[in-house]
Amino acid sequence: MAELRDRAEITDALYRFGLGQDLQDKELFASAFAADAELDFRPAAARWGAKPP
């Protein structure tokens, strides 16, 4: 039963991630992450020549 709950929670987080981006809803997007999550886009940004802070 815990495995099904885990899968549902993962699916829910992925939907909030994608829908938050599509709707440009910062709160919905942020709800897909843990409170202490950190995103590092430097490797991806470097591929197209950007230099994020």
Backbone as CSV, one residue per row, in Angstrom:
resi,resn,N_x,N_y,N_z,CA_x,CA_y,CA_z,C_x,C_y,C_z
1,MET,0.816,-1.191,0.000,0.000,0.000,0.000,0.866,1.264,0.000
2,ALA,1.974,1.231,0.730,2.855,2.398,0.786,3.451,2.681,-0.590
3,GLU,3.724,1.626,-1.359,4.287,1.817,-2.698,3.307,2.571,-3.602
4,LEU,2.032,2.254,-3.524,1.030,2.967,-4.322,0.929,4.419,-3.899
5,ARG,0.992,4.671,-2.607,0.933,6.042,-2.109,2.153,6.824,-2.584
6,ASP,3.329,6.200,-2.520,4.555,6.851,-2.998,4.441,7.198,-4.480
7,ARG,3.950,6.250,-5.264,3.797,6.491,-6.700,2.824,7.636,-6.962
8,ALA,1.731,7.677,-6.232,0.744,8.751,-6.404,1.348,10.106,-6.040
9,GLU,2.139,10.146,-4.984,2.759,11.404,-4.571,3.803,11.872,-5.583
10,ILE,4.556,10.935,-6.155,5.542,11.282,-7.179,4.828,11.807,-8.423
11,THR,3.783,11.114,-8.842,3.013,11.545,-10.012,2.428,12.930,-9.781
12,ASP,1.882,13.156,-8.609,1.309,14.456,-8.271,2.370,15.559,-8.335
13,ALA,3.556,15.305,-7.801,4.626,16.303,-7.837,5.044,16.608,-9.275
14,LEU,5.115,15.578,-10.118,5.478,15.797,-11.520,4.417,16.620,-12.252
15,TYR,3.161,16.364,-11.984,2.093,17.152,-12.602,2.149,18.606,-12.128
16,ARG,2.390,18.828,-10.828,2.484,20.202,-10.310,3.682,20.921,-10.911
17,PHE,4.781,20.197,-11.113,5.973,20.749,-11.740,5.652,21.237,-13.155
18,GLY,5.075,20.353,-13.965,4.769,20.694,-15.357,3.679,21.731,-15.492
19,LEU,2.603,21.578,-14.755,1.489,22.520,-14.846,1.887,23.891,-14.308
20,GLY,2.692,23.896,-13.252,3.172,25.176,-12.729,3.977,25.936,-13.762
21,GLN,4.779,25.214,-14.551,5.532,25.861,-15.638,4.586,26.346,-16.731
22,ASP,3.695,25.473,-17.162,2.787,25.819,-18.255,1.914,27.029,-17.928
23,LEU,1.434,27.085,-16.692,0.555,28.181,-16.280,1.319,29.381,-15.726
24,GLN,2.634,29.246,-15.652,3.488,30.272,-15.038,2.988,30.612,-13.630
25,ASP,2.648,29.561,-12.898,2.137,29.671,-11.530,3.276,29.315,-10.573
26,LYS,3.907,30.330,-10.006,5.087,30.115,-9.160,4.775,29.266,-7.938
27,GLU,3.623,29.484,-7.335,3.269,28.713,-6.133,3.047,27.239,-6.464
28,LEU,2.353,26.977,-7.557,2.113,25.592,-7.964,3.432,24.911,-8.316
29,PHE,4.290,25.602,-9.058,5.600,25.068,-9.418,6.414,24.767,-8.165
30,ALA,6.468,25.716,-7.239,7.254,25.539,-6.015,6.721,24.396,-5.160
31,SER,5.426,24.118,-5.253,4.841,23.051,-4.438,5.321,21.665,-4.865
32,ALA,5.988,21.578,-6.006,6.507,20.297,-6.478,7.834,19.936,-5.814
33,PHE,8.396,20.856,-5.048,9.716,20.669,-4.453,9.658,20.684,-2.931
34,ALA,10.648,20.075,-2.307,10.807,20.161,-0.857,11.183,21.596,-0.501
35,ALA,10.890,22.003,0.707,11.144,23.384,1.140,12.620,23.771,1.018
36,ASP,13.522,22.819,1.190,14.953,23.127,1.154,15.621,22.715,-0.166
37,ALA,14.816,22.509,-1.214,15.370,22.101,-2.508,16.183,23.236,-3.135
38,GLU,17.217,22.865,-3.851,18.031,23.820,-4.599,18.129,23.337,-6.035
39,LEU,17.910,24.240,-6.977,18.019,23.901,-8.389,19.316,24.477,-8.933
40,ASP,20.035,23.673,-9.675,21.294,24.118,-10.263,21.195,23.953,-11.775
41,PHE,20.999,25.066,-12.471,20.859,25.037,-13.919,22.170,25.334,-14.634
42,ARG,23.264,25.462,-13.892,24.539,25.820,-14.521,24.959,24.851,-15.620
43,PRO,24.911,23.513,-15.408,25.335,22.608,-16.484,24.472,22.754,-17.750
44,ALA,23.167,22.844,-17.574,22.283,22.996,-18.743,22.484,24.351,-19.405
45,ALA,22.613,25.399,-18.614,22.797,26.741,-19.162,24.126,26.850,-19.905
46,ALA,25.143,26.176,-19.417,26.462,26.229,-20.061,26.404,25.639,-21.469
47,ARG,25.517,24.691,-21.681,25.401,24.061,-23.013,24.963,25.058,-24.071
48,TRP,24.177,26.072,-23.681,23.737,27.055,-24.666,24.398,28.416,-24.461
49,GLY,25.500,28.420,-23.698,26.336,29.613,-23.588,25.960,30.604,-22.514
50,ALA,24.970,30.302,-21.688,24.563,31.224,-20.623,25.483,31.064,-19.415
51,LYS,25.581,32.106,-18.629,26.382,32.062,-17.396,25.511,32.554,-16.227
52,PRO,24.674,31.665,-15.687,23.825,32.083,-14.552,24.684,32.349,-13.319
53,PRO,24.137,33.160,-12.404,24.899,33.458,-11.171,25.121,32.223,-10.316
